[in-house]
Amino acid sequence: MDTAVSAADANRRFSELLRTVKKGRSVVVTSHGKPVAKITPVGEDERAAEGARSALFARLRTARALFADPGSPRRIAGPAVGKRSALR
């Protein structure tokens, strides 16, 4: 479970909180009793970011394949880029 600490206490005990986080625990900082921030060990954020990054690259590869294949039924047709509109 995360340790909760007020913003004022977090300010006064920041070094202590960093030691707690270094041990692998997370700290939730509250303001007027409501959570406003979470201090977590770097490893947790890196794993989450890596998962999100991998998912994004997979979606981009799929989209690129769809748009690169002229025979794809999902290809979006539209005016050529750089051509002036005939509506003027």
N, CA, C and O of each residue as an XYZ file, in Angstrom:
352
protein
N       0.835     -1.187      0.000
C       0.000      0.000      0.000
C       0.879      1.250      0.000
O       1.956      1.266      0.597
N       0.407      2.287     -0.675
C       1.149      3.539     -0.752
C       1.061      4.300      0.569
O       0.056      4.239      1.276
N       2.129      5.009      0.877
C       2.152      5.880      2.038
C       1.597      7.237      1.610
O       2.009      7.772      0.580
N       0.672      7.798      2.381
C       0.117      9.121      2.084
C       0.760     10.143      3.007
O       0.957      9.892      4.196
N       1.085     11.302      2.438
C       1.712     12.372      3.215
C       1.208     13.711      2.673
O       1.030     13.870      1.466
N       0.983     14.654      3.555
C       0.517     15.971      3.112
C       1.643     16.692      2.374
O       2.818     16.365      2.544
N       1.278     17.657      1.570
C       2.265     18.420      0.814
C       3.238     19.130      1.761
O       4.436     19.198      1.487
N       2.727     19.649      2.861
C       3.593     20.337      3.825
C       4.596     19.362      4.432
O       5.779     19.680      4.551
N       4.122     18.159      4.820
C       5.034     17.151      5.370
C       6.032     16.681      4.321
O       7.205     16.463      4.621
N       5.558     16.527      3.090
C       6.459     16.090      2.017
C       7.577     17.105      1.825
O       8.726     16.737      1.579
N       7.239     18.363      1.937
C       8.242     19.417      1.796
C       9.270     19.351      2.927
O      10.471     19.493      2.699
N       8.787     19.137      4.129
C       9.687     19.087      5.284
C      10.521     17.810      5.316
O      11.666     17.832      5.768
N       9.958     16.693      4.839
C      10.629     15.390      4.965
C      11.021     14.802      3.610
O      11.011     13.583      3.439
N      11.360     15.647      2.659
C      11.600     15.169      1.295
C      12.710     14.118      1.225
O      12.552     13.110      0.535
N      13.804     14.325      1.909
C      14.895     13.346      1.889
C      14.433     11.988      2.415
O      14.787     10.944      1.866
N      13.651     12.017      3.467
C      13.124     10.769      4.036
C      12.206     10.068      3.027
O      12.253      8.847      2.878
N      11.372     10.857      2.338
C      10.475     10.277      1.345
C      11.264      9.646      0.193
O      10.894      8.584     -0.307
N      12.333     10.291     -0.218
C      13.161      9.728     -1.282
C      13.780      8.399     -0.860
O      13.886      7.478     -1.670
N      14.185      8.296      0.398
C      14.714      7.014      0.889
C      13.636      5.932      0.860
O      13.912      4.777      0.536
N      12.413      6.317      1.200
C      11.290      5.373      1.166
C      11.052      4.889     -0.265
O      10.858      3.697     -0.505
N      11.069      5.816     -1.195
C      10.849      5.472     -2.600
C      12.004      4.616     -3.128
O      11.788      3.698     -3.919
N      13.203      4.913     -2.698
C      14.372      4.146     -3.123
C      14.258      2.680     -2.697
O      14.807      1.795     -3.353
N      13.547      2.430     -1.601
C      13.329      1.059     -1.117
C      12.234      0.342     -1.910
O      11.956     -0.830     -1.655
N      11.616      1.027     -2.861
C      10.609      0.394     -3.705
C       9.177      0.725     -3.370
O       8.264      0.199     -4.006
N       8.947      1.584     -2.390
C       7.588      1.953     -2.016
C       7.186      3.261     -2.674
O       8.036      4.097     -2.978
N       5.902      3.436     -2.891
C       5.382      4.667     -3.474
C       4.826      5.566     -2.386
O       4.410      5.096     -1.327
N       4.823      6.862     -2.657
C       4.301      7.850     -1.717
C       3.288      8.720     -2.457
O       3.578      9.247     -3.531
N       2.099      8.864     -1.874
C       1.073      9.740     -2.436
C       1.099     11.043     -1.656
O       1.013     11.037     -0.428
N       1.217     12.153     -2.361
C       1.230     13.486     -1.738
C      -0.181     14.046     -1.840
O      -0.787     14.041     -2.911
N      -0.694     14.528     -0.717
C      -2.056     15.063     -0.686
C      -2.047     16.561     -0.403
O      -1.122     17.094      0.209
N      -3.086     17.210     -0.859
C      -3.302     18.626     -0.567
C      -4.748     18.757     -0.114
O      -5.668     18.431     -0.863
N      -4.948     19.228      1.097
C      -6.284     19.340      1.688
C      -6.996     17.986      1.674
O      -8.205     17.912      1.458
N      -6.232     16.919      1.907
C      -6.795     15.586      2.000
C      -7.035     14.869      0.682
O      -7.477     13.720      0.682
N      -6.754     15.519     -0.443
C      -6.979     14.910     -1.760
C      -5.631     14.598     -2.419
O      -4.723     15.428     -2.376
N      -5.488     13.423     -3.024
C      -4.228     13.081     -3.686
C      -3.950     14.009     -4.869
O      -4.829     14.262     -5.693
N      -2.725     14.508     -4.940
C      -2.346     15.396     -6.037
C      -1.106     14.914     -6.782
O      -0.857     15.355     -7.904
N      -0.332     14.028     -6.186
C       0.876     13.540     -6.835
C       1.244     12.185     -6.264
O       0.856     11.830     -5.151
N       2.000     11.437     -7.050
C       2.486     10.146     -6.589
C       3.971     10.051     -6.937
O       4.368     10.246     -8.086
N       4.769      9.751     -5.936
C       6.210      9.568     -6.134
C       6.451      8.065     -6.143
O       6.201      7.380     -5.151
N       6.938      7.561     -7.266
C       7.142      6.120     -7.416
C       8.584      5.832     -7.800
O       9.265      6.701     -8.344
N       9.052      4.630     -7.526
C      10.393      4.262     -7.983
C      10.464      4.323     -9.506
O       9.478      4.042    -10.188
N      11.600      4.681    -10.028
C      11.775      4.860    -11.465
C      11.427      3.593    -12.231
O      10.817      3.681    -13.297
N      11.785      2.439    -11.739
C      11.534      1.189    -12.447
C      10.081      0.994    -12.809
O       9.790      0.502    -13.899
N       9.153      1.361    -11.934
C       7.730      1.204    -12.212
C       7.316      2.068    -13.391
O       6.593      1.601    -14.272
N       7.757      3.308    -13.423
C       7.396      4.207    -14.511
C       8.016      3.745    -15.821
O       7.376      3.823    -16.870
N       9.242      3.269    -15.774
C       9.904      2.820    -17.003
C       9.182      1.633    -17.612
O       9.034      1.565    -18.832
N       8.726      0.692    -16.787
C       8.010     -0.476    -17.313
C       6.693     -0.044    -17.951
O       6.331     -0.536    -19.020
N       5.986      0.856    -17.314
C       4.718      1.328    -17.867
C       4.959      2.086    -19.164
O       4.223      1.909    -20.136
N       5.979      2.924    -19.184
C       6.295      3.696    -20.385
C       6.725      2.769    -21.522
O       6.352      2.991    -22.674
N       7.496      1.747    -21.214
C       7.943      0.811    -22.250
C       6.752      0.071    -22.847
O       6.693     -0.120    -24.061
N       5.809     -0.345    -22.021
C       4.611     -1.018    -22.523
C       3.789     -0.105    -23.420
O       3.315     -0.527    -24.475
N       3.622      1.136    -23.008
C       2.870      2.100    -23.812
C       3.596      2.390    -25.120
O       2.968      2.501    -26.173
N       4.908      2.512    -25.053
C       5.723      2.779    -26.244
C       5.602      1.622    -27.237
O       5.447      1.851    -28.437
N       5.672      0.386    -26.747
C       5.555     -0.791    -27.619
C       4.190     -0.841    -28.297
O       4.093     -1.135    -29.489
N       3.133     -0.552    -27.533
C       1.782     -0.556    -28.094
C       1.630      0.522    -29.164
O       1.006      0.285    -30.198
N       2.194      1.696    -28.923
C       2.119      2.782    -29.892
C       2.830      2.403    -31.184
O       2.291      2.608    -32.271
N       4.043      1.847    -31.074
C       4.781      1.451    -32.273
C       4.041      0.371    -33.050
O       4.060      0.376    -34.281
N       3.395     -0.547    -32.356
C       2.621     -1.594    -33.034
C       1.466     -0.974    -33.816
O       1.209     -1.371    -34.952
N       0.768     -0.006    -33.223
C      -0.333      0.667    -33.927
C       0.183      1.452    -35.116
O      -0.453      1.464    -36.170
N       1.332      2.110    -34.965
C       1.899      2.872    -36.082
C       2.311      1.958    -37.234
O       2.108      2.296    -38.400
N       2.892      0.797    -36.909
C       3.266     -0.149    -37.968
C       2.032     -0.632    -38.721
O       2.055     -0.750    -39.946
N       0.949     -0.914    -37.985
C      -0.291     -1.358    -38.624
C      -0.853     -0.264    -39.522
O      -1.247     -0.533    -40.657
N      -0.891      0.952    -39.025
C      -1.412      2.075    -39.813
C      -0.556      2.306    -41.051
O      -1.086      2.538    -42.138
N       0.743      2.245    -40.896
C       1.644      2.455    -42.040
C       1.394      1.394    -43.106
O       1.368      1.702    -44.298
N       1.208      0.142    -42.679
C       0.954     -0.940    -43.633
C      -0.361     -0.714    -44.367
O      -0.443     -0.966    -45.569
N      -1.377     -0.250    -43.678
C      -2.669      0.004    -44.320
C      -2.577      1.112    -45.356
O      -3.136      0.994    -46.447
N      -1.880      2.180    -45.023
C      -1.794      3.316    -45.930
C      -0.786      3.097    -47.050
O      -0.878      3.743    -48.094
N       0.158      2.212    -46.855
C       1.166      1.948    -47.881
C       0.653      1.010    -48.960
O       1.185      1.013    -50.070
N      -0.364      0.206    -48.669
C      -0.896     -0.770    -49.621
C      -2.022     -0.133    -50.426
O      -3.109      0.081    -49.890
N      -1.785      0.178    -51.714
C      -2.822      0.836    -52.517
C      -4.082     -0.012    -52.674
O      -5.158      0.536    -52.914
N      -3.977     -1.324    -52.546
C      -5.137     -2.195    -52.695
C      -5.936     -2.357    -51.428
O      -6.963     -3.035    -51.422
N      -5.484     -1.751    -50.365
C      -6.155     -1.902    -49.088
C      -7.516     -1.226    -49.134
O      -7.612     -0.072    -49.551
N      -8.573     -1.918    -48.714
C      -9.911     -1.308    -48.729
C     -10.054     -0.182    -47.713
O     -11.025      0.572    -47.773
N      -9.126     -0.052    -46.796
C      -9.225      0.980    -45.767
C      -8.441      2.234    -46.136
O      -8.379      3.172    -45.341
N      -7.843      2.270    -47.321
C      -7.064      3.427    -47.747
C      -7.994      4.632    -47.882
O      -9.098      4.514    -48.412
N      -7.551      5.768    -47.410
C      -8.359      6.980    -47.435
C      -8.023      7.774    -48.689
O      -6.865      8.125    -48.916
N      -9.040      8.058    -49.505
C      -8.832      8.836    -50.723
C      -9.067     10.301    -50.404
O      -9.918     10.640    -49.582
N      -8.328     11.143    -51.043
C      -8.495     12.574    -50.823
C      -7.686     13.346    -51.842
O      -6.988     12.745    -52.658
N      -7.765     14.654    -51.813
C      -7.029     15.462    -52.783
C      -5.519     15.315    -52.557
O      -5.053     15.069    -51.444
N      -4.798     15.472    -53.631
C      -3.348     15.389    -53.548
C      -2.817     16.544    -52.706
O      -3.326     17.662    -52.786
N      -1.832     16.282    -51.929
C      -1.244     17.314    -51.078
C      -0.491     18.297    -51.959
O       0.281     17.896    -52.829
N      -0.712     19.565    -51.736
C       0.005     20.590    -52.468
C      -0.759     21.116    -53.666
O      -0.365     22.131    -54.240
N      -1.830     20.466    -54.062
C      -2.644     20.933    -55.206
C      -3.619     21.994    -54.727
O      -4.212     21.875    -53.656
N      -3.773     23.026    -55.530
C      -4.746     24.070    -55.172
C      -6.147     23.584    -55.451
O      -6.385     22.874    -56.428
N      -7.061     23.962    -54.606
C      -8.442     23.544    -54.724
C      -9.107     24.231    -55.918
O      -8.862     25.408    -56.181
N      -9.948     23.486    -56.637
C     -10.677     24.049    -57.791
C     -11.900     24.832    -57.325
O     -12.621     25.389    -58.153
N     -12.143     24.885    -56.039
C     -13.324     25.577    -55.523
C     -13.136     27.084    -55.426
O     -14.096     27.797    -55.133
N     -11.955     27.578    -55.657
C     -11.706     29.004    -55.492
C     -12.290     29.811    -56.601
O     -12.164     31.035    -56.606
